[in-house]
Amino acid sequence: MDKTMVEETTIKDLKDCMENNMPVLFLGAGFSREALCKKGKLPTGSELADELRLEFVKDKISEADYKDVEKYNLRELCSCIDALDKDNKAKREEYLTRRLKGALPNETGFHNLLVDYPWRRIYTVNIDDLVENIYEENDKEYSCISSSKDIPRKSENMELIKLHGSVRKPGDGYIFSKKEYNDLIGSKVNIGLVEFTNEIYSANDVIFIGASLDEPDIEYYLQLYENMQIKRKKSRIFFIEPYPKLALEQKAAELGATIIPWTTEKFLKFASELEYAPERAERARLELNRAMIYRLQDDIKIFKNPYESNIYQGYYSTWQDVFDRWTFENTMLDSAKKSLDIILSQKDPLKCFCLYGSSFSGKSTLLKQLGYYLHSMGYEVLEYKGRFLERSVLRNYIMESSYEKYAILIDNASFYYKTIERFLRDSYEEKEIVFLCASRTYYHTRKKYYLEGNCFCDLECKDKIRKEDAPIIAQTLEEKDSLGDLYEFDHDSNELYREIQRKQSVVNLIVYLTYGKEMRRKLNKEMKFVTDLPPIEMKLLLEVAIFNNLDIEYYPIELFIGRYQGVIRLTEEGGISNLKVIDYIKYDDQGIALRNSLLQDAVLKSNRDKIFPAIRELLLYMSTYVYEGRQDVWMNVFQALLNEARLREKFKSEKSELGTLFYGIKQEYTKVSYYWLQLGLYEQGENNYAKALSHLKKSQKIQPKSFKIQHAIARNYLKYANVQSDSQTAKELFEKGEKLMLDLIKSKEYYIQKAKLFSVDSYVLEKVRYVEKFHVKLSNKELNEMRDMLSEVYSPNDSYIYKAMKVFYQMLCRIGKQSIIRMDFNSPYYDIMKKEFAGDDEFENTIYCEE
């Protein structure tokens, strides 16, 4: 069909897509049509099937069966071939390698036009090496990911992602037979498909060339897109297919996609004639969007007018809520601004300011309010909402942009502290960069050591309505006509202010505004109405409650779509007489969370026996997406769900529950170091130290340089020593662990040094236990060394080291050696001594308390 027969609006839309969004290119078998190889023309799918039938099936089965086989498609045929003989799979793959390797453009050379457009990423289900040879022949740089061993490293060059294998790496296998397709989707998802899924969730535009959509895995992932109920923006999908079949037309209609009846040659000429060569700054901006790092100036352009906020119904706050003054400008905001101003006044051009707090503490809204504050001061504000924080993309944009000051907002940031710390050690010439972060208290406390030593400060975010906040809140609610049941109080009256303050926190006030007194009474009856939800909705609500209890900020939208697509609709609320799961949750394009804290305890309490089976089911589902060495959203959630210490603390788990969970997912995570680390810590917690050591060693084999694993192994020896009854055995174990721990404490390696406080804490606690149990006499030199290492890592607000110092001081008192401590009003030991003389219960027997 001629180009002129395509509607002008369609061509205009395609051009706009290619000039303004840098789409993803997806190549099917049709792209390689008319290309050449060693035996002449590269075969089409049907031609390849004919060749394979003659090579592997003819004369191997009866004539009647052969007639049936002639009707098989390529996928069914490969399955048949493999079933005929156990050696056929290997022989088939050898044949495919010989037949499809060395693919080149034909004499017209139209395939070479592929390099004339600056593709950022090309996906292909073709195993031939046509694209590789095109780029190499035209001296164009590219990187190739063709198996799960090739973890994407975010190269600056074009990334070619081969979803079904590559003739250049035949040892990694191909995807042709039905079993191979099923394994691809049902077991460990190919890393390339994980990347393609991210493209879908990131709402990037996609152009398909020669894709018949008869590949089951691609059909599956397009179905994910179709079922997405929450989209930041609508993706544009184009199918370049000269002779579209009915199935493609139907699928395009379902997806809202556009079919352009062009040949590959016609499309590549169109792309070449665009002569699109974006300036470096423009390309950097497009890359920023692809990485899901959004510019506030772009969000402002799509503000609604008129606008009615949902923030008082418990939903996530938006930028427009802040700009239009729907949020409360209370004392917490004033305090945060003052702390931020202090760090802004420092000369260091790279800064990090972290808010931390519990769930529903308001830190996410406060983060946006501070972003608005910096926006008003001339900073370019960028908000990260992605699945994988790409340093190179962010750095390129900052270096190419004309702004001099940048504020980068990252919510749920603790999982990215190490990456942020690397930013803080970079050089950005004369540009000033402020990272604004928000994190849950637990993970912030455990991971902030990455940031310490840089220009960094943090502030605890507390959701508490103070007396001076009440008039501000009342005025805001009145201006927005949102007083609800508070209208019964007189305007600007003390009664109104007292009623607002009586709610104690904004989250309680939101529940009151959302549902009024009737719902509040229901909420106080242990949430018995929750059990009226359909089982599938109750299951989702339980999973979201588990996430919140484990300090996972949100239930990723990827997880929701994968597990509940087409089953649960995030539609309008049912109302107070017909409550649905949507009445209890909030959501945005990143994920789902509970609307208020009152739900969590009741949901978990009423479903106590279902908690660990639910966690196991989640981990089994996620195993197809978790890859060693890839710190993305899947790995973050996996680590939080499998944190052994948190599971014990948060769910008061029994031994059998944890054991069933850990060993029930073993097969799925054998190649993931964090799994073996947590399994080792679980066995350690059950006093099975020999078994724990074996698991920790397995973890170390996968990640030999990991501080956490080295620390866990050293600590295991120390703890193992302290449960011995024989002093000689204990001595041997302790000395081995002591050497390993002291090596960590004395290490000059950068990140091990930053984590030194954890090693010092563990070493001192276990050393004191060892000394006490086996009546070991320590020399003054040893005592001085322990004192000095504690002093070196001491921080006034660090509970870990403070506890270790208490234990150490208590031991010194018992052996009469407290004179080695310098005691004055500024010494941390002075406070410890006061508590001891005061008979502080918390101080007593500290030595026997576990960490």
QUIJONOR-V682436 format. One record per residue. N is the residue number from 1. RES is the residue in one letter. D_CENTER is the distance of its C-alpha to the mean C-alpha in Angstrom with 1 decimal. Layout:
N,RES,D_CENTER  N,RES,D_CENTER
This chain:
1,M,44.8  2,D,45.6  3,K,43.1  4,T,45.6  5,M,45.1  6,V,41.4  7,E,41.2  8,E,41.1  9,T,38.3  10,T,36.1  11,I,36.8  12,K,36.2  13,D,32.8  14,L,31.9  15,K,33.2  16,D,31.2  17,C,28.0  18,M,28.9  19,E,30.1  20,N,27.5  21,N,24.1  22,M,24.3  23,P,23.3  24,V,21.8  25,L,24.7  26,F,24.8  27,L,27.9  28,G,29.7  29,A,32.9  30,G,35.0  31,F,33.9  32,S,35.8  33,R,39.0  34,E,42.0  35,A,40.4  36,L,42.5  37,C,42.3  38,K,44.8  39,K,46.6  40,G,46.9  41,K,44.6  42,L,41.0  43,P,41.3  44,T,39.7  45,G,38.0  46,S,41.3  47,E,43.2  48,L,40.9  49,A,41.4  50,D,45.1  51,E,45.0  52,L,43.0  53,R,45.4  54,L,48.4  55,E,46.9  56,F,45.6  57,V,47.0  58,K,50.5  59,D,53.3  60,K,50.8  61,I,51.1  62,S,53.9  63,E,54.8  64,A,53.9  65,D,50.4  66,Y,50.1  67,K,50.8  68,D,47.9  69,V,45.6  70,E,46.7  71,K,44.9  72,Y,41.5  73,N,38.7  74,L,37.1  75,R,34.4  76,E,37.1  77,L,39.4  78,C,37.1  79,S,36.6  80,C,40.4  81,I,41.0  82,D,38.7  83,A,40.5  84,L,43.9  85,D,43.6  86,K,41.1  87,D,41.4  88,N,40.9  89,K,37.1  90,A,37.5  91,K,40.6  92,R,38.9  93,E,36.0  94,E,38.6  95,Y,40.5  96,L,37.5  97,T,36.7  98,R,40.4  99,R,40.7  100,L,37.6  101,K,37.3  102,G,38.8  103,A,38.2  104,L,39.6  105,P,40.5  106,N,43.9  107,E,46.9  108,T,45.9  109,G,42.7  110,F,40.7  111,H,37.5  112,N,37.6  113,L,36.9  114,L,33.3  115,V,32.9  116,D,34.5  117,Y,31.3  118,P,28.4  119,W,25.8  120,R,22.4  121,R,21.1  122,I,23.3  123,Y,22.4  124,T,25.4  125,V,26.5  126,N,29.6  127,I,30.2  128,D,33.0  129,D,32.7  130,L,34.1  131,V,31.3  132,E,31.2  133,N,35.0  134,I,35.0  135,Y,32.7  136,E,34.6  137,E,38.0  138,N,37.2  139,D,35.9  140,K,32.4  141,E,29.4  142,Y,26.5  143,S,23.9  144,C,23.5  145,I,20.9  146,S,22.9  147,S,21.4  148,S,18.4  149,K,19.9  150,D,19.2  151,I,15.6  152,P,15.3  153,R,16.1  154,K,16.2  155,S,20.0  156,E,22.1  157,N,24.2  158,M,23.9  159,E,21.5  160,L,23.2  161,I,21.1  162,K,23.5  163,L,22.2  164,H,25.3  165,G,26.4  166,S,28.7  167,V,32.4  168,R,31.7  169,K,29.8  170,P,31.7  171,G,30.9  172,D,27.3  173,G,28.9  174,Y,29.0  175,I,28.0  176,F,31.3  177,S,32.4  178,K,31.4  179,K,30.1  180,E,28.0  181,Y,26.4  182,N,25.9  183,D,24.3  184,L,21.9  185,I,20.6  186,G,21.4  187,S,20.4  188,K,17.9  189,V,16.6  190,N,17.6  191,I,15.0  192,G,16.9  193,L,16.3  194,V,12.6  195,E,13.1  196,F,15.6  197,T,13.5  198,N,11.2  199,E,14.6  200,I,15.5  201,Y,12.7  202,S,13.2  203,A,16.9  204,N,18.3  205,D,22.0  206,V,23.0  207,I,26.5  208,F,27.7  209,I,30.8  210,G,32.8  211,A,30.2  212,S,32.2  213,L,29.2  214,D,30.9  215,E,27.9  216,P,26.4  217,D,22.8  218,I,22.9  219,E,24.6  220,Y,21.9  221,Y,19.1  222,L,21.5  223,Q,22.0  224,L,18.3  225,Y,19.0  226,E,22.3  227,N,20.8  228,M,18.3  229,Q,19.8  230,I,17.6  231,K,17.7  232,R,17.6  233,K,20.3  234,K,22.2  235,S,21.7  236,R,25.0  237,I,25.7  238,F,28.9  239,F,30.6  240,I,33.3  241,E,35.8  242,P,39.6  243,Y,40.5  244,P,37.8  245,K,38.3  246,L,38.3  247,A,35.1  248,L,33.3  249,E,35.0  250,Q,33.9  251,K,30.3  252,A,30.4  253,A,31.9  254,E,29.3  255,L,26.5  256,G,28.6  257,A,28.7  258,T,31.7  259,I,33.9  260,I,35.9  261,P,38.8  262,W,38.9  263,T,39.2  264,T,36.8  265,E,39.5  266,K,40.0  267,F,36.3  268,L,36.0  269,K,39.2  270,F,37.8  271,A,34.7  272,S,37.0  273,E,39.3  274,L,36.7  275,E,36.9  276,Y,33.5  277,A,32.7  278,P,30.5  279,E,31.1  280,R,28.6  281,A,27.6  282,E,27.2  283,R,25.1  284,A,22.8  285,R,22.4  286,L,21.6  287,E,19.0  288,L,17.4  289,N,17.2  290,R,15.8  291,A,12.9  292,M,12.5  293,I,14.1  294,Y,17.0  295,R,20.4  296,L,22.0  297,Q,25.3  298,D,24.1  299,D,22.9  300,I,26.3  301,K,28.0  302,I,26.7  303,F,27.7  304,K,29.8  305,N,33.4  306,P,34.5  307,Y,31.3  308,E,30.9  309,S,27.9  310,N,26.3  311,I,25.1  312,Y,28.0  313,Q,27.0  314,G,23.8  315,Y,21.4  316,Y,18.8  317,S,20.7  318,T,21.0  319,W,22.4  320,Q,25.6  321,D,25.9  322,V,26.0  323,F,28.3  324,D,30.6  325,R,30.8  326,W,29.5  327,T,27.6  328,F,29.8  329,E,30.8  330,N,31.6  331,T,32.3  332,M,28.6  333,L,28.1  334,D,31.3  335,S,30.2  336,A,26.8  337,K,28.8  338,K,31.2  339,S,28.7  340,L,26.9  341,D,30.4  342,I,31.2  343,I,28.3  344,L,29.1  345,S,32.7  346,Q,31.8  347,K,32.7  348,D,29.6  349,P,28.0  350,L,24.4  351,K,23.3  352,C,20.5  353,F,21.0  354,C,18.7  355,L,19.2  356,Y,18.5  357,G,19.6  358,S,19.3  359,S,18.0  360,F,20.3  361,S,21.6  362,G,21.2  363,K,19.0  364,S,17.0  365,T,20.4  366,L,21.9  367,L,19.2  368,K,20.4  369,Q,24.0  370,L,23.7  371,G,22.2  372,Y,25.3  373,Y,27.5  374,L,26.5  375,H,26.8  376,S,30.4  377,M,31.0  378,G,30.4  379,Y,26.8  380,E,24.7  381,V,21.6  382,L,18.3  383,E,15.3  384,Y,11.7  385,K,9.9  386,G,7.9  387,R,4.9  388,F,6.4  389,L,8.9  390,E,12.2  391,R,15.0  392,S,17.8  393,V,17.2  394,L,17.3  395,R,20.2  396,N,22.1  397,Y,22.0  398,I,23.2  399,M,25.9  400,E,27.2  401,S,27.1  402,S,30.3  403,Y,28.9  404,E,29.6  405,K,27.2  406,Y,23.5  407,A,21.2  408,I,17.5  409,L,15.7  410,I,12.2  411,D,11.5  412,N,9.4  413,A,10.1  414,S,10.9  415,F,8.0  416,Y,9.3  417,Y,12.9  418,K,13.9  419,T,13.0  420,I,14.8  421,E,17.6  422,R,18.2  423,F,18.6  424,L,21.1  425,R,23.1  426,D,23.4  427,S,26.4  428,Y,26.5  429,E,30.3  430,E,31.5  431,K,28.4  432,E,27.0  433,I,23.3  434,V,21.9  435,F,18.3  436,L,18.1  437,C,15.3  438,A,14.9  439,S,13.6  440,R,14.8  441,T,17.9  442,Y,17.2  443,Y,14.2  444,H,15.9  445,T,19.0  446,R,17.6  447,K,15.8  448,K,18.0  449,Y,20.3  450,Y,18.4  451,L,19.5  452,E,23.0  453,G,25.8  454,N,24.5  455,C,25.6  456,F,23.4  457,C,24.1  458,D,22.5  459,L,23.8  460,E,23.4  461,C,23.0  462,K,25.5  463,D,26.2  464,K,30.0  465,I,32.6  466,R,35.4  467,K,38.9  468,E,38.6  469,D,35.4  470,A,37.3  471,P,39.5  472,I,36.6  473,I,34.7  474,A,37.9  475,Q,38.7  476,T,35.2  477,L,35.4  478,E,39.0  479,E,38.3  480,K,35.7  481,D,38.0  482,S,35.6  483,L,37.6  484,G,37.7  485,D,39.8  486,L,40.2  487,Y,42.8  488,E,45.4  489,F,45.6  490,D,47.6  491,H,46.1  492,D,45.4  493,S,46.9  494,N,46.3  495,E,45.8  496,L,42.8  497,Y,41.3  498,R,41.9  499,E,40.3  500,I,37.1  501,Q,37.1  502,R,37.8  503,K,34.4  504,Q,33.1  505,S,29.6  506,V,28.2  507,V,26.1  508,N,29.5  509,L,31.1  510,I,28.6  511,V,29.4  512,Y,33.0  513,L,32.8  514,T,30.8  515,Y,33.0  516,G,36.0  517,K,38.2  518,E,38.2  519,M,34.5  520,R,34.5  521,R,37.2  522,K,35.2  523,L,32.1  524,N,34.4  525,K,35.7  526,E,32.7  527,M,31.1  528,K,33.4  529,F,32.9  530,V,29.4  531,T,31.0  532,D,32.5  533,L,29.3  534,P,29.3  535,P,27.8  536,I,24.8  537,E,24.0  538,M,24.5  539,K,22.1  540,L,19.3  541,L,20.4  542,L,20.4  543,E,16.8  544,V,15.7  545,A,18.1  546,I,16.8  547,F,13.3  548,N,15.1  549,N,17.4  550,L,14.9  551,D,13.5  552,I,10.2  553,E,10.5  554,Y,10.1  555,Y,10.3  556,P,8.1  557,I,10.9  558,E,10.3  559,L,11.1  560,F,14.0  561,I,15.4  562,G,15.3  563,R,17.1  564,Y,19.2  565,Q,20.0  566,G,23.6  567,V,24.2  568,I,23.0  569,R,23.6  570,L,22.2  571,T,25.7  572,E,28.1  573,E,28.5  574,G,31.4  575,G,33.2  576,I,34.4  577,S,36.7  578,N,34.2  579,L,30.8  580,K,27.8  581,V,24.2  582,I,23.5  583,D,25.8  584,Y,23.5  585,I,20.1  586,K,18.8  587,Y,16.3  588,D,15.3  589,D,13.6  590,Q,10.0  591,G,11.0  592,I,13.7  593,A,15.1  594,L,18.6  595,R,21.2  596,N,22.9  597,S,23.0  598,L,26.2  599,L,24.6  600,Q,22.4  601,D,25.2  602,A,27.5  603,V,25.0  604,L,24.1  605,K,27.8  606,S,29.2  607,N,26.8  608,R,26.9  609,D,27.8  610,K,25.0  611,I,22.1  612,F,21.8  613,P,22.5  614,A,19.8  615,I,17.2  616,R,18.7  617,E,18.6  618,L,14.9  619,L,14.3  620,L,16.8  621,Y,15.3  622,M,11.8  623,S,13.8  624,T,14.5  625,Y,11.0  626,V,10.2  627,Y,11.9  628,E,13.3  629,G,12.8  630,R,9.6  631,Q,6.9  632,D,4.0  633,V,1.4  634,W,5.0  635,M,6.1  636,N,4.8  637,V,6.4  638,F,9.0  639,Q,10.0  640,A,10.5  641,L,12.4  642,L,14.5  643,N,15.5  644,E,19.2  645,A,20.5  646,R,18.6  647,L,19.6  648,R,23.2  649,E,23.2  650,K,21.6  651,F,23.3  652,K,26.4  653,S,25.9  654,E,28.8  655,K,29.1  656,S,29.4  657,E,26.2  658,L,24.0  659,G,26.0  660,T,25.7  661,L,21.9  662,F,21.4  663,Y,24.2  664,G,23.4  665,I,20.2  666,K,21.7  667,Q,22.5  668,E,19.0  669,Y,17.5  670,T,20.5  671,K,18.9  672,V,15.9  673,S,17.2  674,Y,15.1  675,Y,16.7  676,W,20.1  677,L,19.6  678,Q,18.9  679,L,21.7  680,G,24.0  681,L,23.3  682,Y,24.0  683,E,27.3  684,Q,28.0  685,G,27.8  686,E,30.3  687,N,32.6  688,N,32.3  689,Y,32.0  690,A,33.3  691,K,30.8  692,A,28.0  693,L,29.1  694,S,29.1  695,H,25.4  696,L,24.5  697,K,26.5  698,K,24.7  699,S,21.4  700,Q,23.2  701,K,24.5  702,I,21.1  703,Q,20.1  704,P,23.5  705,K,22.6  706,S,20.0  707,F,21.4  708,K,19.9  709,I,21.5  710,Q,24.8  711,H,24.9  712,A,24.4  713,I,27.2  714,A,29.5  715,R,29.0  716,N,29.7  717,Y,33.1  718,L,33.9  719,K,33.2  720,Y,34.9  721,A,38.0  722,N,38.1  723,V,38.6  724,Q,41.4  725,S,45.0  726,D,46.6  727,S,46.6  728,Q,46.9  729,T,43.9  730,A,41.9  731,K,43.2  732,E,42.1  733,L,38.6  734,F,38.2  735,E,39.5  736,K,37.1  737,G,34.1  738,E,35.6  739,K,36.0  740,L,32.3  741,M,31.2  742,L,33.7  743,D,32.5  744,L,29.0  745,I,30.7  746,K,32.9  747,S,30.4  748,K,30.4  749,E,27.0  750,Y,25.0  751,Y,21.8  752,I,24.0  753,Q,26.3  754,K,23.6  755,A,22.8  756,K,26.5  757,L,26.8  758,F,25.0  759,S,27.5  760,V,30.4  761,D,29.6  762,S,29.5  763,Y,32.5  764,V,34.7  765,L,34.0  766,E,34.7  767,K,37.6  768,V,39.3  769,R,39.0  770,Y,40.5  771,V,43.3  772,E,44.1  773,K,44.1  774,F,46.1  775,H,48.2  776,V,47.3  777,K,49.1  778,L,47.0  779,S,48.8  780,N,48.7  781,K,46.8  782,E,44.0  783,L,43.9  784,N,43.8  785,E,40.9  786,M,38.9  787,R,39.9  788,D,39.0  789,M,35.5  790,L,34.8  791,S,36.2  792,E,34.2  793,V,30.8  794,Y,32.1  795,S,30.5  796,P,32.1  797,N,29.0  798,D,27.5  799,S,28.2  800,Y,27.6  801,I,30.3  802,Y,32.5  803,K,32.7  804,A,33.4  805,M,36.1  806,K,37.7  807,V,37.9  808,F,39.4  809,Y,41.9  810,Q,42.9  811,M,43.7  812,L,45.7  813,C,47.7  814,R,48.6  815,I,49.8  816,G,51.5  817,K,49.6  818,Q,48.1  819,S,50.3  820,I,47.8  821,I,45.6  822,R,46.4  823,M,46.9  824,D,47.1  825,F,45.6  826,N,42.6  827,S,41.7  828,P,38.9  829,Y,41.3  830,Y,43.6  831,D,41.3  832,I,40.9  833,M,44.7  834,K,45.2  835,K,43.0  836,E,44.9  837,F,48.2  838,A,47.1  839,G,46.3  840,D,42.6  841,D,41.5  842,E,38.0  843,F,39.5  844,E,41.7  845,N,40.7  846,T,37.4  847,I,37.9  848,Y,37.5  849,C,34.2  850,E,31.1  851,E,28.1
